[in-house]
Amino acid sequence: MLDGKASRLKPLLRGLRRSGQFAGVLLALALCVQPASASAATRDGFPQSAPQGALVIGKVAPGSRVRYADRDLLVTRGGEVVFGIGRDEKGPVSVDVRSPGGKHTREEIAVTPRDWPLERIEGVPPKTVEPPPEIAARIQREQARVVAARMRDDAREDFLETFVWPVEGRISGRFGNQRVYVVNGDDVPKSPHSGMDIAVPQGTAIKAPASGLVTFADPDLYLTGGTVLIDHGHGVSSNFLHLSRIDVKVGDRVGQGQVIGAVGMTGRATGPHLHWGLNWFDVRLDPLLLAGIAP
């Protein structure tokens, strides 16, 4: 498996070295390039362990009833189920499975902790870091719309595709890092980074990493600027932020590799880049663990 991807590994590692993130991301890459039989060697189709920020796909008998984190999971025709493990999850987590014949089992999955470095960001307009009350209210309304779009639970099985990178470039911001904005010389701590930033030129075409349904598209959100959300089914969705152009609309069905817009620096951004976020409902996940090695 590693030999087959070696030629594609070198460009990403060079980019990680330039961005100073080589050591922190190497563990994630190691997890991603394991053969499927090794990373998912399981009891009854569930991995024995998974890292924080991972999307987990398990296998049960078709027709089973599965419950995780107080939620009944959809089961595909082939018996696949999917759920996310949050950034701060300590574990172990458990999955309850009731087979069509009535047998009940509880599978426990250990959660592998990860290191979350501090990330200081300079050059952001102060009004976007500490907005006045009327802007804060706008942000709250806009984020509520995005959250609502993420809560869909469609039976579509697009999440089973092998995800590809929406753009090719240097990783300039890692998922999960604690973000601190520097405003007038003062540090202003904010929430951990909710996705992965990829630095590419303004106007670079953004391609859908997997097929899905466009459930949100807005060119002018205060914090995230041009924003698109693609739902991949079973609560799994990708979001793309700071776009300079949006080429899709809500309700569009997009195929993997289809252009959905162009990279920009709209909203709270210091330069042109794509923020690619991954969610399982309201649980934020690390796209790097899903897409693996960049092309």
C-alpha positions as CSV (number, residue, x, y, z in Angstrom):
1,M,0.0,0.0,0.0
2,L,2.8,2.4,0.9
3,D,4.8,1.5,-2.2
4,G,1.8,2.3,-4.4
5,K,1.5,5.8,-2.9
6,A,5.1,6.7,-2.4
7,S,5.3,8.9,-5.5
8,R,2.4,10.9,-4.2
9,L,3.7,11.2,-0.6
10,K,6.8,13.3,-1.4
11,P,5.0,16.5,-2.5
12,L,2.8,16.6,0.6
13,L,5.7,16.0,3.0
14,R,7.7,18.8,1.3
15,G,4.7,21.1,1.9
16,L,4.3,20.0,5.5
17,R,8.0,20.7,6.1
18,R,7.6,24.2,4.7
19,S,4.6,24.9,6.8
20,G,6.3,23.6,10.0
21,Q,3.7,20.9,10.5
22,F,5.6,17.8,9.4
23,A,5.8,16.1,12.8
24,G,2.2,16.8,13.8
25,V,0.7,15.5,10.6
26,L,3.0,12.4,10.1
27,L,1.0,10.4,12.6
28,A,-2.2,11.2,10.8
29,L,-0.7,10.1,7.5
30,A,0.5,6.9,9.0
31,L,-3.1,6.1,10.0
32,C,-4.4,7.0,6.6
33,V,-2.1,4.8,4.5
34,Q,-2.7,1.6,6.5
35,P,-4.2,-1.2,4.4
36,A,-8.0,-1.4,5.0
37,S,-7.6,-4.8,6.6
38,A,-5.1,-3.4,9.1
39,S,-6.9,-0.2,10.0
40,A,-10.3,-1.9,10.3
41,A,-9.3,-5.3,11.7
42,T,-12.2,-5.6,13.9
43,R,-14.8,-7.5,15.9
44,D,-18.1,-7.5,13.9
45,G,-16.9,-4.9,11.5
46,F,-15.8,-2.1,13.9
47,P,-12.2,-0.9,14.5
48,Q,-10.6,-1.6,17.8
49,S,-9.4,2.0,18.0
50,A,-9.7,5.3,16.1
51,P,-8.0,8.7,16.6
52,Q,-9.7,11.8,17.8
53,G,-11.3,13.6,14.8
54,A,-11.9,10.4,12.8
55,L,-14.8,9.4,10.7
56,V,-15.5,5.7,11.5
57,I,-17.3,3.4,9.1
58,G,-18.4,0.1,10.6
59,K,-20.2,-3.0,9.2
60,V,-23.1,-4.9,10.6
61,A,-25.7,-7.3,9.3
62,P,-28.1,-5.5,6.9
63,G,-31.3,-4.7,8.7
64,S,-29.6,-4.3,12.1
65,R,-30.5,-1.5,14.5
66,V,-27.5,0.5,15.6
67,R,-27.2,3.2,18.2
68,Y,-24.2,5.5,18.9
69,A,-24.0,8.6,21.1
70,D,-27.8,8.6,21.8
71,R,-28.5,8.5,18.0
72,D,-30.0,5.7,15.9
73,L,-27.8,5.3,12.9
74,L,-28.9,4.6,9.4
75,V,-27.7,1.3,8.0
76,T,-27.0,1.0,4.3
77,R,-28.2,-1.8,2.1
78,G,-24.8,-3.4,2.5
79,G,-24.8,-3.0,6.3
80,E,-22.4,0.0,6.6
81,V,-22.9,2.5,9.4
82,V,-20.9,5.7,10.0
83,F,-20.2,8.1,12.9
84,G,-17.7,10.6,14.0
85,I,-15.3,10.8,17.0
86,G,-14.9,14.4,18.2
87,R,-11.6,16.3,18.7
88,D,-11.9,16.2,22.5
89,E,-13.4,12.7,22.9
90,K,-11.6,10.7,25.5
91,G,-13.2,7.3,24.9
92,P,-13.7,4.5,24.8
93,V,-16.9,4.9,22.8
94,S,-19.5,2.2,22.4
95,V,-21.8,1.1,19.6
96,D,-25.0,-0.9,20.4
97,V,-26.0,-3.3,17.7
98,R,-29.2,-5.4,17.6
99,S,-29.2,-7.9,14.7
100,P,-32.3,-8.8,12.7
101,G,-32.5,-12.0,14.7
102,G,-32.6,-10.0,18.0
103,K,-29.0,-10.6,19.2
104,H,-27.7,-7.6,21.1
105,T,-24.0,-6.7,21.2
106,R,-22.0,-3.7,22.5
107,E,-18.8,-2.9,20.7
108,E,-16.2,-0.7,22.4
109,I,-13.7,1.4,20.4
110,A,-10.7,2.9,22.1
111,V,-10.0,6.6,21.2
112,T,-6.4,7.5,20.3
113,P,-5.4,10.9,21.7
114,R,-3.7,13.5,19.4
115,D,-1.6,16.5,20.0
116,W,-3.2,19.9,19.4
117,P,-0.6,22.6,19.1
118,L,-1.3,26.3,19.6
119,E,-1.7,28.3,16.3
120,R,-1.2,32.1,16.5
121,I,-2.7,34.1,13.6
122,E,-1.9,37.7,12.7
123,G,-3.2,40.1,10.2
124,V,-6.9,39.4,10.6
125,P,-9.2,42.6,10.7
126,P,-9.9,43.2,14.4
127,K,-13.6,43.7,13.8
128,T,-13.9,40.1,12.6
129,V,-12.2,38.8,15.8
130,E,-14.2,40.8,18.4
131,P,-17.3,42.0,16.5
132,P,-19.7,44.5,17.9
133,P,-23.1,43.3,19.2
134,E,-25.0,43.8,16.0
135,I,-22.4,41.9,14.0
136,A,-22.3,39.1,16.6
137,A,-26.1,38.7,16.2
138,R,-25.6,38.4,12.5
139,I,-22.9,35.8,12.9
140,Q,-25.2,33.8,15.3
141,R,-28.0,33.8,12.7
142,E,-25.7,32.8,9.9
143,Q,-24.2,29.9,11.9
144,A,-27.6,28.7,12.9
145,R,-28.4,28.3,9.2
146,V,-25.2,26.3,8.6
147,V,-25.9,24.1,11.6
148,A,-29.4,23.3,10.4
149,A,-28.0,22.2,7.1
150,R,-25.6,19.8,8.8
151,M,-28.4,18.0,10.7
152,R,-29.8,16.2,7.6
153,D,-29.8,12.4,7.9
154,D,-30.4,11.3,4.3
155,A,-30.0,7.6,3.3
156,R,-27.7,8.5,0.4
157,E,-24.4,6.5,0.5
158,D,-22.0,9.1,-1.0
159,F,-19.8,8.9,2.1
160,L,-18.6,5.5,1.0
161,E,-16.6,6.9,-1.9
162,T,-12.9,7.3,-1.4
163,F,-12.6,11.1,-0.8
164,V,-10.2,13.1,-2.9
165,W,-8.6,16.5,-2.2
166,P,-10.7,19.5,-3.4
167,V,-7.6,21.5,-4.3
168,E,-3.9,20.6,-4.4
169,G,-1.6,22.8,-2.2
170,R,0.3,23.4,1.0
171,I,-1.5,22.7,4.3
172,S,-1.5,26.1,6.0
173,G,-3.8,25.3,8.9
174,R,-4.5,22.1,10.7
175,F,-7.7,20.8,12.1
176,G,-8.0,20.9,15.9
177,N,-5.2,23.4,16.6
178,Q,-6.1,25.9,19.3
179,R,-6.3,29.3,17.5
180,V,-5.1,32.5,19.0
181,Y,-5.7,35.8,17.1
182,V,-3.3,38.6,17.6
183,V,-5.2,41.9,17.7
184,N,-3.3,45.2,18.4
185,G,-0.5,43.2,20.0
186,D,-2.9,41.2,22.3
187,D,-3.7,37.5,22.1
188,V,-7.4,36.7,21.7
189,P,-8.0,32.9,22.2
190,K,-10.7,31.4,20.0
191,S,-12.2,28.0,19.3
192,P,-10.0,25.2,17.9
193,H,-9.7,25.2,14.1
194,S,-12.6,23.3,12.7
195,G,-11.1,22.2,9.4
196,M,-8.0,22.1,7.2
197,D,-6.7,25.2,5.4
198,I,-5.0,24.6,2.0
199,A,-3.1,27.6,0.6
200,V,-3.6,28.0,-3.1
201,P,-3.8,31.0,-5.5
202,Q,-7.0,33.1,-5.7
203,G,-9.4,31.7,-8.3
204,T,-8.2,28.1,-8.0
205,A,-11.0,25.7,-8.9
206,I,-12.5,23.7,-6.0
207,K,-13.7,20.2,-6.8
208,A,-16.2,18.1,-4.8
209,P,-14.1,15.6,-2.7
210,A,-17.1,13.1,-3.0
211,S,-20.5,13.1,-4.5
212,G,-23.4,14.7,-2.6
213,L,-26.2,17.2,-2.4
214,V,-25.6,20.9,-2.0
215,T,-27.5,21.9,1.1
216,F,-26.1,25.4,1.7
217,A,-24.6,28.1,-0.6
218,D,-24.1,31.7,0.4
219,P,-21.6,34.1,-1.1
220,D,-21.4,36.5,1.9
221,L,-21.3,35.1,5.4
222,Y,-19.5,37.5,7.8
223,L,-16.9,35.1,9.1
224,T,-16.6,32.5,6.4
225,G,-17.4,34.6,3.3
226,G,-18.5,32.5,0.3
227,T,-19.6,29.2,1.9
228,V,-20.8,25.9,0.4
229,L,-21.9,22.7,2.2
230,I,-22.2,19.3,0.5
231,D,-24.1,16.6,2.2
232,H,-22.7,13.1,1.6
233,G,-25.5,11.2,3.4
234,H,-25.9,9.6,6.9
235,G,-25.0,13.0,8.6
236,V,-21.6,13.3,6.8
237,S,-21.0,16.7,5.2
238,S,-18.1,18.8,3.8
239,N,-18.0,22.6,4.0
240,F,-15.9,25.0,1.9
241,L,-15.2,28.5,3.2
242,H,-13.8,31.8,1.9
243,L,-14.8,31.2,-1.7
244,S,-14.5,34.0,-4.2
245,R,-17.0,32.4,-6.5
246,I,-19.8,29.8,-6.1
247,D,-20.8,27.7,-9.1
248,V,-23.6,25.6,-7.4
249,K,-26.9,26.2,-5.7
250,V,-28.9,24.5,-2.9
251,G,-30.5,21.4,-4.3
252,D,-27.9,20.6,-6.9
253,R,-26.6,17.1,-7.0
254,V,-22.8,17.1,-7.6
255,G,-20.5,14.3,-8.6
256,Q,-17.0,13.7,-7.2
257,G,-14.5,16.0,-9.0
258,Q,-17.2,18.5,-10.1
259,V,-16.1,22.1,-9.8
260,I,-18.2,23.9,-7.1
261,G,-16.5,27.3,-7.0
262,A,-13.2,29.1,-6.7
263,V,-10.8,29.8,-3.9
264,G,-10.8,33.3,-2.4
265,M,-10.1,35.1,0.9
266,T,-13.6,36.3,1.7
267,G,-14.8,36.6,5.4
268,R,-12.2,36.3,8.1
269,A,-9.1,35.4,6.1
270,T,-5.5,36.7,5.8
271,G,-4.8,35.4,2.3
272,P,-6.3,33.2,-0.4
273,H,-6.9,29.6,0.8
274,L,-9.5,26.9,1.0
275,H,-10.9,25.9,4.4
276,W,-12.2,22.4,4.0
277,G,-14.3,21.2,6.9
278,L,-15.8,17.8,7.6
279,N,-18.7,17.0,9.9
280,W,-20.8,14.2,11.2
281,F,-23.9,16.2,12.1
282,D,-22.5,18.7,14.7
283,V,-19.3,16.7,15.4
284,R,-16.3,18.4,13.6
285,L,-13.8,16.0,12.1
286,D,-10.4,16.0,10.5
287,P,-10.5,15.9,6.6
288,L,-6.9,14.8,6.5
289,L,-7.7,11.5,8.1
290,L,-10.3,10.8,5.4
291,A,-8.6,12.0,2.3
292,G,-5.1,10.8,3.2
293,I,-2.2,11.5,1.0
294,A,-2.5,14.5,-1.4
295,P,-2.2,13.8,-5.1
